[in-house]
């Protein structure tokens, strides 16, 4: 029975190593994209007046369940 526990622990550890390696690889890819000086810069399109109005309206009317409470 003891060896079965070790098998489960080894599989869990292997899974964690694979997840960590995938996250590190993704982070490195993003870091390389950020630090690449020869990469063309993609600019976002400018915000329109409608986008700004929607953002202001969202900010002015917070969600009903999210009231600030003190105490």
HTML snippet that shows the backbone in 3Dmol.js (N, CA, C, O; Angstrom):
<script src="https://3Dmol.org/build/3Dmol-min.js"></script>
<div id="view" style="width:600px;height:400px;position:relative"></div>
<script>
const pdb = `
ATOM      1  N   UNK A   1       0.822  -1.188   0.000  1.00  0.00           N
ATOM      2  CA  UNK A   1       0.000   0.000   0.000  1.00  0.00           C
ATOM      3  C   UNK A   1       0.868   1.253   0.000  1.00  0.00           C
ATOM      4  O   UNK A   1       0.483   2.277  -0.565  1.00  0.00           O
ATOM      5  N   UNK A   2       2.019   1.177   0.622  1.00  0.00           N
ATOM      6  CA  UNK A   2       2.909   2.325   0.729  1.00  0.00           C
ATOM      7  C   UNK A   2       3.436   2.758  -0.645  1.00  0.00           C
ATOM      8  O   UNK A   2       3.536   3.955  -0.918  1.00  0.00           O
ATOM      9  N   UNK A   3       3.769   1.803  -1.502  1.00  0.00           N
ATOM     10  CA  UNK A   3       4.323   2.157  -2.809  1.00  0.00           C
ATOM     11  C   UNK A   3       3.288   2.884  -3.667  1.00  0.00           C
ATOM     12  O   UNK A   3       3.660   3.696  -4.514  1.00  0.00           O
ATOM     13  N   UNK A   4       2.008   2.610  -3.466  1.00  0.00           N
ATOM     14  CA  UNK A   4       0.968   3.279  -4.239  1.00  0.00           C
ATOM     15  C   UNK A   4       0.908   4.768  -3.893  1.00  0.00           C
ATOM     16  O   UNK A   4       0.676   5.611  -4.760  1.00  0.00           O
ATOM     17  N   UNK A   5       1.121   5.071  -2.627  1.00  0.00           N
ATOM     18  CA  UNK A   5       1.161   6.473  -2.219  1.00  0.00           C
ATOM     19  C   UNK A   5       2.315   7.195  -2.890  1.00  0.00           C
ATOM     20  O   UNK A   5       2.171   8.333  -3.338  1.00  0.00           O
ATOM     21  N   UNK A   6       3.474   6.522  -2.959  1.00  0.00           N
ATOM     22  CA  UNK A   6       4.628   7.136  -3.612  1.00  0.00           C
ATOM     23  C   UNK A   6       4.391   7.342  -5.104  1.00  0.00           C
ATOM     24  O   UNK A   6       4.871   8.320  -5.677  1.00  0.00           O
ATOM     25  N   UNK A   7       3.667   6.445  -5.727  1.00  0.00           N
ATOM     26  CA  UNK A   7       3.341   6.606  -7.146  1.00  0.00           C
ATOM     27  C   UNK A   7       2.454   7.834  -7.335  1.00  0.00           C
ATOM     28  O   UNK A   7       2.671   8.625  -8.252  1.00  0.00           O
ATOM     29  N   UNK A   8       1.477   7.987  -6.486  1.00  0.00           N
ATOM     30  CA  UNK A   8       0.589   9.160  -6.574  1.00  0.00           C
ATOM     31  C   UNK A   8       1.377  10.439  -6.343  1.00  0.00           C
ATOM     32  O   UNK A   8       1.190  11.423  -7.059  1.00  0.00           O
ATOM     33  N   UNK A   9       2.256  10.434  -5.349  1.00  0.00           N
ATOM     34  CA  UNK A   9       3.080  11.618  -5.068  1.00  0.00           C
ATOM     35  C   UNK A   9       3.985  11.932  -6.259  1.00  0.00           C
ATOM     36  O   UNK A   9       4.138  13.094  -6.633  1.00  0.00           O
ATOM     37  N   UNK A  10       4.587  10.896  -6.855  1.00  0.00           N
ATOM     38  CA  UNK A  10       5.469  11.106  -8.012  1.00  0.00           C
ATOM     39  C   UNK A  10       4.684  11.654  -9.201  1.00  0.00           C
ATOM     40  O   UNK A  10       5.183  12.529  -9.908  1.00  0.00           O
ATOM     41  N   UNK A  11       3.485  11.169  -9.436  1.00  0.00           N
ATOM     42  CA  UNK A  11       2.670  11.684 -10.541  1.00  0.00           C
ATOM     43  C   UNK A  11       2.265  13.134 -10.298  1.00  0.00           C
ATOM     44  O   UNK A  11       2.270  13.947 -11.223  1.00  0.00           O
ATOM     45  N   UNK A  12       1.916  13.456  -9.060  1.00  0.00           N
ATOM     46  CA  UNK A  12       1.560  14.840  -8.739  1.00  0.00           C
ATOM     47  C   UNK A  12       2.766  15.760  -8.925  1.00  0.00           C
ATOM     48  O   UNK A  12       2.631  16.859  -9.463  1.00  0.00           O
ATOM     49  N   UNK A  13       3.932  15.320  -8.488  1.00  0.00           N
ATOM     50  CA  UNK A  13       5.147  16.127  -8.650  1.00  0.00           C
ATOM     51  C   UNK A  13       5.476  16.320 -10.125  1.00  0.00           C
ATOM     52  O   UNK A  13       5.856  17.415 -10.540  1.00  0.00           O
ATOM     53  N   UNK A  14       5.332  15.269 -10.911  1.00  0.00           N
ATOM     54  CA  UNK A  14       5.595  15.382 -12.347  1.00  0.00           C
ATOM     55  C   UNK A  14       4.613  16.354 -12.995  1.00  0.00           C
ATOM     56  O   UNK A  14       4.996  17.151 -13.851  1.00  0.00           O
ATOM     57  N   UNK A  15       3.368  16.288 -12.592  1.00  0.00           N
ATOM     58  CA  UNK A  15       2.375  17.220 -13.126  1.00  0.00           C
ATOM     59  C   UNK A  15       2.705  18.655 -12.774  1.00  0.00           C
ATOM     60  O   UNK A  15       2.595  19.542 -13.621  1.00  0.00           O
ATOM     61  N   UNK A  16       3.112  18.898 -11.527  1.00  0.00           N
ATOM     62  CA  UNK A  16       3.493  20.257 -11.123  1.00  0.00           C
ATOM     63  C   UNK A  16       4.707  20.760 -11.897  1.00  0.00           C
ATOM     64  O   UNK A  16       4.769  21.933 -12.266  1.00  0.00           O
ATOM     65  N   UNK A  17       5.671  19.876 -12.144  1.00  0.00           N
ATOM     66  CA  UNK A  17       6.854  20.274 -12.919  1.00  0.00           C
ATOM     67  C   UNK A  17       6.458  20.643 -14.344  1.00  0.00           C
ATOM     68  O   UNK A  17       6.966  21.621 -14.892  1.00  0.00           O
ATOM     69  N   UNK A  18       5.561  19.877 -14.943  1.00  0.00           N
ATOM     70  CA  UNK A  18       5.121  20.181 -16.306  1.00  0.00           C
ATOM     71  C   UNK A  18       4.364  21.508 -16.369  1.00  0.00           C
ATOM     72  O   UNK A  18       4.562  22.292 -17.298  1.00  0.00           O
ATOM     73  N   UNK A  19       3.507  21.758 -15.394  1.00  0.00           N
ATOM     74  CA  UNK A  19       2.766  23.021 -15.363  1.00  0.00           C
ATOM     75  C   UNK A  19       3.730  24.190 -15.172  1.00  0.00           C
ATOM     76  O   UNK A  19       3.615  25.213 -15.848  1.00  0.00           O
ATOM     77  N   UNK A  20       4.675  24.035 -14.254  1.00  0.00           N
ATOM     78  CA  UNK A  20       5.653  25.105 -14.019  1.00  0.00           C
ATOM     79  C   UNK A  20       6.490  25.366 -15.267  1.00  0.00           C
ATOM     80  O   UNK A  20       6.755  26.520 -15.604  1.00  0.00           O
ATOM     81  N   UNK A  21       6.905  24.311 -15.950  1.00  0.00           N
ATOM     82  CA  UNK A  21       7.709  24.481 -17.168  1.00  0.00           C
ATOM     83  C   UNK A  21       6.909  25.192 -18.253  1.00  0.00           C
ATOM     84  O   UNK A  21       7.450  26.034 -18.970  1.00  0.00           O
ATOM     85  N   UNK A  22       5.641  24.863 -18.377  1.00  0.00           N
ATOM     86  CA  UNK A  22       4.813  25.520 -19.389  1.00  0.00           C
ATOM     87  C   UNK A  22       4.638  26.996 -19.070  1.00  0.00           C
ATOM     88  O   UNK A  22       4.693  27.838 -19.966  1.00  0.00           O
ATOM     89  N   UNK A  23       4.425  27.316 -17.788  1.00  0.00           N
ATOM     90  CA  UNK A  23       4.257  28.723 -17.407  1.00  0.00           C
ATOM     91  C   UNK A  23       5.549  29.510 -17.597  1.00  0.00           C
ATOM     92  O   UNK A  23       5.515  30.658 -18.039  1.00  0.00           O
ATOM     93  N   UNK A  24       6.672  28.911 -17.272  1.00  0.00           N
ATOM     94  CA  UNK A  24       7.960  29.581 -17.449  1.00  0.00           C
ATOM     95  C   UNK A  24       8.237  29.804 -18.925  1.00  0.00           C
ATOM     96  O   UNK A  24       8.742  30.857 -19.313  1.00  0.00           O
ATOM     97  N   UNK A  25       7.911  28.822 -19.744  1.00  0.00           N
ATOM     98  CA  UNK A  25       8.131  28.968 -21.190  1.00  0.00           C
ATOM     99  C   UNK A  25       7.278  30.098 -21.748  1.00  0.00           C
ATOM    100  O   UNK A  25       7.743  30.895 -22.563  1.00  0.00           O
ATOM    101  N   UNK A  26       6.023  30.160 -21.302  1.00  0.00           N
ATOM    102  CA  UNK A  26       5.128  31.232 -21.750  1.00  0.00           C
ATOM    103  C   UNK A  26       5.645  32.599 -21.277  1.00  0.00           C
ATOM    104  O   UNK A  26       5.632  33.566 -22.038  1.00  0.00           O
ATOM    105  N   UNK A  27       6.096  32.672 -20.030  1.00  0.00           N
ATOM    106  CA  UNK A  27       6.615  33.928 -19.496  1.00  0.00           C
ATOM    107  C   UNK A  27       7.869  34.362 -20.258  1.00  0.00           C
ATOM    108  O   UNK A  27       8.065  35.548 -20.524  1.00  0.00           O
ATOM    109  N   UNK A  28       8.693  33.411 -20.595  1.00  0.00           N
ATOM    110  CA  UNK A  28       9.906  33.754 -21.345  1.00  0.00           C
ATOM    111  C   UNK A  28       9.567  34.282 -22.736  1.00  0.00           C
ATOM    112  O   UNK A  28      10.196  35.217 -23.231  1.00  0.00           O
ATOM    113  N   UNK A  29       8.566  33.669 -23.354  1.00  0.00           N
ATOM    114  CA  UNK A  29       8.134  34.118 -24.675  1.00  0.00           C
ATOM    115  C   UNK A  29       7.629  35.566 -24.612  1.00  0.00           C
ATOM    116  O   UNK A  29       7.954  36.386 -25.471  1.00  0.00           O
ATOM    117  N   UNK A  30       6.841  35.859 -23.597  1.00  0.00           N
ATOM    118  CA  UNK A  30       6.334  37.223 -23.427  1.00  0.00           C
ATOM    119  C   UNK A  30       7.490  38.180 -23.154  1.00  0.00           C
ATOM    120  O   UNK A  30       7.532  39.274 -23.716  1.00  0.00           O
ATOM    121  N   UNK A  31       8.422  37.780 -22.300  1.00  0.00           N
ATOM    122  CA  UNK A  31       9.572  38.621 -21.993  1.00  0.00           C
ATOM    123  C   UNK A  31      10.384  38.898 -23.253  1.00  0.00           C
ATOM    124  O   UNK A  31      10.817  40.028 -23.476  1.00  0.00           O
ATOM    125  N   UNK A  32      10.590  37.884 -24.067  1.00  0.00           N
ATOM    126  CA  UNK A  32      11.334  38.078 -25.316  1.00  0.00           C
ATOM    127  C   UNK A  32      10.590  39.026 -26.255  1.00  0.00           C
ATOM    128  O   UNK A  32      11.215  39.844 -26.930  1.00  0.00           O
ATOM    129  N   UNK A  33       9.259  38.922 -26.303  1.00  0.00           N
ATOM    130  CA  UNK A  33       8.487  39.836 -27.144  1.00  0.00           C
ATOM    131  C   UNK A  33       8.608  41.277 -26.653  1.00  0.00           C
ATOM    132  O   UNK A  33       8.686  42.204 -27.459  1.00  0.00           O
ATOM    133  N   UNK A  34       8.625  41.464 -25.338  1.00  0.00           N
ATOM    134  CA  UNK A  34       8.712  42.810 -24.787  1.00  0.00           C
ATOM    135  C   UNK A  34      10.088  43.410 -25.021  1.00  0.00           C
ATOM    136  O   UNK A  34      10.203  44.590 -25.354  1.00  0.00           O
ATOM    137  N   UNK A  35      11.130  42.610 -24.850  1.00  0.00           N
ATOM    138  CA  UNK A  35      12.489  43.134 -24.925  1.00  0.00           C
ATOM    139  C   UNK A  35      13.082  43.121 -26.322  1.00  0.00           C
ATOM    140  O   UNK A  35      14.200  43.601 -26.508  1.00  0.00           O
ATOM    141  N   UNK A  36      12.376  42.589 -27.313  1.00  0.00           N
ATOM    142  CA  UNK A  36      12.888  42.560 -28.684  1.00  0.00           C
ATOM    143  C   UNK A  36      12.821  43.961 -29.273  1.00  0.00           C
ATOM    144  O   UNK A  36      11.736  44.511 -29.460  1.00  0.00           O
ATOM    145  N   UNK A  37      13.983  44.538 -29.565  1.00  0.00           N
ATOM    146  CA  UNK A  37      14.029  45.910 -30.059  1.00  0.00           C
ATOM    147  C   UNK A  37      13.718  46.008 -31.544  1.00  0.00           C
ATOM    148  O   UNK A  37      13.332  47.077 -32.016  1.00  0.00           O
ATOM    149  N   UNK A  38      13.873  44.935 -32.284  1.00  0.00           N
ATOM    150  CA  UNK A  38      13.614  44.967 -33.719  1.00  0.00           C
ATOM    151  C   UNK A  38      12.177  44.619 -34.062  1.00  0.00           C
ATOM    152  O   UNK A  38      11.807  44.579 -35.236  1.00  0.00           O
ATOM    153  N   UNK A  39      11.378  44.371 -33.059  1.00  0.00           N
ATOM    154  CA  UNK A  39       9.981  43.987 -33.260  1.00  0.00           C
ATOM    155  C   UNK A  39       9.160  45.233 -33.580  1.00  0.00           C
ATOM    156  O   UNK A  39       9.254  46.219 -32.849  1.00  0.00           O
ATOM    157  N   UNK A  40       8.364  45.223 -34.641  1.00  0.00           N
ATOM    158  CA  UNK A  40       7.554  46.406 -34.940  1.00  0.00           C
ATOM    159  C   UNK A  40       6.516  46.636 -33.846  1.00  0.00           C
ATOM    160  O   UNK A  40       5.933  45.688 -33.320  1.00  0.00           O
ATOM    161  N   UNK A  41       6.296  47.879 -33.517  1.00  0.00           N
ATOM    162  CA  UNK A  41       5.352  48.241 -32.465  1.00  0.00           C
ATOM    163  C   UNK A  41       3.949  48.265 -33.048  1.00  0.00           C
ATOM    164  O   UNK A  41       3.686  48.937 -34.045  1.00  0.00           O
ATOM    165  N   UNK A  42       3.047  47.518 -32.408  1.00  0.00           N
ATOM    166  CA  UNK A  42       1.651  47.527 -32.831  1.00  0.00           C
ATOM    167  C   UNK A  42       0.897  48.506 -31.944  1.00  0.00           C
ATOM    168  O   UNK A  42       0.774  48.291 -30.738  1.00  0.00           O
ATOM    169  N   UNK A  43       0.408  49.551 -32.526  1.00  0.00           N
ATOM    170  CA  UNK A  43      -0.329  50.539 -31.760  1.00  0.00           C
ATOM    171  C   UNK A  43      -1.806  50.182 -31.726  1.00  0.00           C
ATOM    172  O   UNK A  43      -2.362  49.670 -32.697  1.00  0.00           O
ATOM    173  N   UNK A  44      -2.427  50.464 -30.590  1.00  0.00           N
ATOM    174  CA  UNK A  44      -3.859  50.240 -30.479  1.00  0.00           C
ATOM    175  C   UNK A  44      -4.574  51.390 -31.177  1.00  0.00           C
ATOM    176  O   UNK A  44      -4.083  52.519 -31.181  1.00  0.00           O
ATOM    177  N   UNK A  45      -5.724  51.107 -31.762  1.00  0.00           N
ATOM    178  CA  UNK A  45      -6.461  52.208 -32.390  1.00  0.00           C
ATOM    179  C   UNK A  45      -6.924  53.189 -31.311  1.00  0.00           C
ATOM    180  O   UNK A  45      -7.210  52.789 -30.183  1.00  0.00           O
ATOM    181  N   UNK A  46      -6.994  54.462 -31.662  1.00  0.00           N
ATOM    182  CA  UNK A  46      -7.397  55.446 -30.651  1.00  0.00           C
ATOM    183  C   UNK A  46      -8.826  55.192 -30.186  1.00  0.00           C
ATOM    184  O   UNK A  46      -9.670  54.712 -30.942  1.00  0.00           O
ATOM    185  N   UNK A  47      -9.073  55.524 -28.935  1.00  0.00           N
ATOM    186  CA  UNK A  47     -10.409  55.342 -28.373  1.00  0.00           C
ATOM    187  C   UNK A  47     -11.357  56.369 -28.984  1.00  0.00           C
ATOM    188  O   UNK A  47     -10.999  57.530 -29.183  1.00  0.00           O
ATOM    189  N   UNK A  48     -12.554  55.919 -29.273  1.00  0.00           N
ATOM    190  CA  UNK A  48     -13.555  56.825 -29.825  1.00  0.00           C
ATOM    191  C   UNK A  48     -14.329  57.476 -28.692  1.00  0.00           C
ATOM    192  O   UNK A  48     -14.200  57.087 -27.531  1.00  0.00           O
ATOM    193  N   UNK A  49     -15.130  58.465 -29.041  1.00  0.00           N
ATOM    194  CA  UNK A  49     -15.948  59.146 -28.037  1.00  0.00           C
ATOM    195  C   UNK A  49     -16.965  58.180 -27.429  1.00  0.00           C
ATOM    196  O   UNK A  49     -17.290  58.290 -26.246  1.00  0.00           O
ATOM    197  N   UNK A  50     -17.471  57.231 -28.230  1.00  0.00           N
ATOM    198  CA  UNK A  50     -18.422  56.252 -27.703  1.00  0.00           C
ATOM    199  C   UNK A  50     -17.767  55.346 -26.661  1.00  0.00           C
ATOM    200  O   UNK A  50     -18.379  55.025 -25.643  1.00  0.00           O
ATOM    201  N   UNK A  51     -16.525  54.937 -26.918  1.00  0.00           N
ATOM    202  CA  UNK A  51     -15.813  54.100 -25.952  1.00  0.00           C
ATOM    203  C   UNK A  51     -15.620  54.840 -24.632  1.00  0.00           C
ATOM    204  O   UNK A  51     -15.805  54.270 -23.557  1.00  0.00           O
ATOM    205  N   UNK A  52     -15.249  56.104 -24.726  1.00  0.00           N
ATOM    206  CA  UNK A  52     -15.042  56.894 -23.519  1.00  0.00           C
ATOM    207  C   UNK A  52     -16.348  57.099 -22.761  1.00  0.00           C
ATOM    208  O   UNK A  52     -16.373  57.032 -21.532  1.00  0.00           O
ATOM    209  N   UNK A  53     -17.430  57.347 -23.487  1.00  0.00           N
ATOM    210  CA  UNK A  53     -18.724  57.546 -22.838  1.00  0.00           C
ATOM    211  C   UNK A  53     -19.175  56.275 -22.123  1.00  0.00           C
ATOM    212  O   UNK A  53     -19.705  56.346 -21.015  1.00  0.00           O
ATOM    213  N   UNK A  54     -18.969  55.114 -22.748  1.00  0.00           N
ATOM    214  CA  UNK A  54     -19.350  53.853 -22.106  1.00  0.00           C
ATOM    215  C   UNK A  54     -18.520  53.617 -20.848  1.00  0.00           C
ATOM    216  O   UNK A  54     -19.054  53.179 -19.829  1.00  0.00           O
ATOM    217  N   UNK A  55     -17.228  53.899 -20.907  1.00  0.00           N
ATOM    218  CA  UNK A  55     -16.364  53.708 -19.746  1.00  0.00           C
ATOM    219  C   UNK A  55     -16.770  54.637 -18.607  1.00  0.00           C
ATOM    220  O   UNK A  55     -16.784  54.228 -17.446  1.00  0.00           O
ATOM    221  N   UNK A  56     -17.099  55.880 -18.933  1.00  0.00           N
ATOM    222  CA  UNK A  56     -17.528  56.822 -17.892  1.00  0.00           C
ATOM    223  C   UNK A  56     -18.853  56.399 -17.283  1.00  0.00           C
ATOM    224  O   UNK A  56     -19.048  56.526 -16.075  1.00  0.00           O
ATOM    225  N   UNK A  57     -19.764  55.899 -18.106  1.00  0.00           N
ATOM    226  CA  UNK A  57     -21.061  55.455 -17.595  1.00  0.00           C
ATOM    227  C   UNK A  57     -20.888  54.248 -16.675  1.00  0.00           C
ATOM    228  O   UNK A  57     -21.567  54.150 -15.653  1.00  0.00           O
ATOM    229  N   UNK A  58     -19.993  53.332 -17.024  1.00  0.00           N
ATOM    230  CA  UNK A  58     -19.729  52.171 -16.171  1.00  0.00           C
ATOM    231  C   UNK A  58     -19.153  52.611 -14.839  1.00  0.00           C
ATOM    232  O   UNK A  58     -19.488  52.054 -13.794  1.00  0.00           O
ATOM    233  N   UNK A  59     -18.290  53.608 -14.879  1.00  0.00           N
ATOM    234  CA  UNK A  59     -17.651  54.084 -13.661  1.00  0.00           C
ATOM    235  C   UNK A  59     -18.641  54.853 -12.782  1.00  0.00           C
ATOM    236  O   UNK A  59     -18.559  54.790 -11.555  1.00  0.00           O
ATOM    237  N   UNK A  60     -19.557  55.562 -13.393  1.00  0.00           N
ATOM    238  CA  UNK A  60     -20.516  56.368 -12.643  1.00  0.00           C
ATOM    239  C   UNK A  60     -21.566  55.498 -11.962  1.00  0.00           C
ATOM    240  O   UNK A  60     -22.047  55.842 -10.883  1.00  0.00           O
ATOM    241  N   UNK A  61     -21.928  54.369 -12.582  1.00  0.00           N
ATOM    242  CA  UNK A  61     -22.950  53.480 -12.012  1.00  0.00           C
ATOM    243  C   UNK A  61     -22.303  52.153 -11.652  1.00  0.00           C
ATOM    244  O   UNK A  61     -22.273  51.245 -12.483  1.00  0.00           O
ATOM    245  N   UNK A  62     -21.780  52.011 -10.426  1.00  0.00           N
ATOM    246  CA  UNK A  62     -21.185  50.724 -10.065  1.00  0.00           C
ATOM    247  C   UNK A  62     -22.260  49.650  -9.964  1.00  0.00           C
ATOM    248  O   UNK A  62     -23.453  49.942  -9.878  1.00  0.00           O
ATOM    249  N   UNK A  63     -21.817  48.427  -9.977  1.00  0.00           N
ATOM    250  CA  UNK A  63     -22.746  47.310  -9.887  1.00  0.00           C
ATOM    251  C   UNK A  63     -23.521  47.396  -8.570  1.00  0.00           C
ATOM    252  O   UNK A  63     -22.948  47.792  -7.555  1.00  0.00           O
ATOM    253  N   UNK A  64     -24.809  47.035  -8.559  1.00  0.00           N
ATOM    254  CA  UNK A  64     -25.616  47.203  -7.355  1.00  0.00           C
ATOM    255  C   UNK A  64     -25.134  46.384  -6.154  1.00  0.00           C
ATOM    256  O   UNK A  64     -25.351  46.792  -5.013  1.00  0.00           O
ATOM    257  N   UNK A  65     -24.494  45.251  -6.384  1.00  0.00           N
ATOM    258  CA  UNK A  65     -24.056  44.413  -5.270  1.00  0.00           C
ATOM    259  C   UNK A  65     -22.740  44.876  -4.664  1.00  0.00           C
ATOM    260  O   UNK A  65     -22.312  44.369  -3.628  1.00  0.00           O
ATOM    261  N   UNK A  66     -22.118  45.818  -5.299  1.00  0.00           N
ATOM    262  CA  UNK A  66     -20.795  46.223  -4.840  1.00  0.00           C
ATOM    263  C   UNK A  66     -20.835  47.593  -4.181  1.00  0.00           C
ATOM    264  O   UNK A  66     -20.221  48.538  -4.678  1.00  0.00           O
ATOM    265  N   UNK A  67     -21.542  47.708  -3.082  1.00  0.00           N
ATOM    266  CA  UNK A  67     -21.589  48.952  -2.332  1.00  0.00           C
ATOM    267  C   UNK A  67     -20.425  48.986  -1.354  1.00  0.00           C
ATOM    268  O   UNK A  67     -20.005  47.960  -0.818  1.00  0.00           O
ATOM    269  N   UNK A  68     -19.930  50.158  -1.143  1.00  0.00           N
ATOM    270  CA  UNK A  68     -18.857  50.294  -0.168  1.00  0.00           C
ATOM    271  C   UNK A  68     -19.457  50.337   1.226  1.00  0.00           C
ATOM    272  O   UNK A  68     -20.390  51.093   1.497  1.00  0.00           O
ATOM    273  N   UNK A  69     -18.916  49.530   2.086  1.00  0.00           N
ATOM    274  CA  UNK A  69     -19.422  49.489   3.458  1.00  0.00           C
ATOM    275  C   UNK A  69     -18.280  49.820   4.393  1.00  0.00           C
ATOM    276  O   UNK A  69     -17.132  49.437   4.170  1.00  0.00           O
ATOM    277  N   UNK A  70     -18.615  50.521   5.416  1.00  0.00           N
ATOM    278  CA  UNK A  70     -17.622  50.889   6.423  1.00  0.00           C
ATOM    279  C   UNK A  70     -17.930  50.155   7.719  1.00  0.00           C
ATOM    280  O   UNK A  70     -19.093  49.980   8.085  1.00  0.00           O
ATOM    281  N   UNK A  71     -16.897  49.736   8.397  1.00  0.00           N
ATOM    282  CA  UNK A  71     -17.154  49.153   9.712  1.00  0.00           C
ATOM    283  C   UNK A  71     -16.722  47.781   9.885  1.00  0.00           C
ATOM    284  O   UNK A  71     -16.899  47.210  10.960  1.00  0.00           O
TER     285      UNK A  71
END
`;
const viewer = $3Dmol.createViewer("view");
viewer.addModel(pdb, "pdb");
viewer.setStyle({}, {cartoon: {color: "spectrum"}});
viewer.zoomTo();
viewer.render();
</script>
